[in-house]
Amino acid sequence: QVQPVESGGGLVQAGGSLRLSCTASASTHSINFAGWYRQAPGKQREVVATITAGGSTNYLPSVKGRFTISRDNAKNTVYLQMNSLKPEDTAVYYCNAIFYGDVQNYWGQGTQVTVSS
């Protein structure tokens, strides 16, 4: 079964930057709609940013102006550029994607982002 695969998490100091990437586990499946979500310990999973096939984006208000979601269709990859990171951004970040020809959405395994103060 195809699923999104995340990469790019890690440990960074407050004010730093990270870029997360999300691609498909099988090259035969192209990403249509995608979103980045995060879940901090003891908290519910929340949507951080979404991007449509046409490139329209939406953001969680607390990350607007600091995070940018984008896509490279030639590489079948969706990115989340995170700047000015804060300790409260610490969470496991998940990619959720709908692939062309499918109606179901799929979750990746997640990547840990830790921001130290």
N, C-alpha and C positions, 0 to 999 in steps of 0.2 A: 504494500500500500504506500502510495506517495505521501510524503509529509514535508512540511517546511523544515529547514535546517538553519539554525542560528549560529552565529559566531561573532566574536569581537568583544565579549564582555571582559571584565577584569576589575582590578583595584586601581582607583585613581584618587588623588587628593581633591578636596573641594576647590572648585574653580577650574578644574581640568576638563578634558574632553575625551570622549570615546565615540567610536563609530561601530554600530551593530550592522550586521548583514544577515539577510534572509534569502535563501534560495530553495529550490525544490530538490528533493532527494533523488528524483529521476528527471533527466534532461528532457524527457518526452512530454513533461507537464509544465505548461507555462502559467505563471502567476497572473491572475486576473485582478481581483481585489485583495488587498492585504492590510493588515493592521498590526501595530505593536501594542502589547499589553504588558502590564507589570504586576507583580504581587510581592508585597513586603510581608515579613513574618507577622502573623496575627491579623493581617488585613485581607480584604477582598481583592480579587483581581480587578484591575481597572484598565480601561483603554487609554493609551497614551497618544496615539496618532494613527490615522488611517489614510490610505491613498487608493483612489479608484484607477481603473484601467486608463482613463483619460488624464490622470495626473491631479485630479482634485484632492485636496487634503483637508483634514480636520485635526485639531489638537486639543488635548486636555488643557484647560486654562492655565494650570500651574507650570506647564512646560512651554507654552507659547512664547516665541521669541528666543528660546534657548535651544529647543530641539527642532530638527528639520527632517521630515520623512521625504524620501525620493525613491526613484526607481530607474534602473537601467534595463530596458526590455531586451536589449541585445545579450545581456549577461543573465537575464531572467533572475534579477536580484533586486530586492528592496532594502534600502538603507535607513538607518536612524542615526543621524548625526546629533550627538548630545554635547552641548557646550555649557560652560558655567555650571557644572554639576554641583549639586548640593547633597549633603548627607541624607536628606529625605528622599533623594532619588534612588537610594539603595534598595534593590529588589531583584527578583528574578524576572528577566524580560523575556516575553514569549512572542513569537511571530504566529499570526493566524492568517491563513490564506485560503482563497477560493481559486481553483485552477480552471482554466478554460475548458469547457465541455463538461463541467461538473457543477453541481449546485451545493454540495456539502462543503463546509469549511473544515480546515484541518489545523491542528495545533502542533507547533514544534516542541522540542524537549526543554527549551528555555536556556538562557545564559545568564550567569550571575553578574550583576553590576554592584560594586561596593564603592561608596564614596566616603573617604575618611575626612574627618574635620581637622 
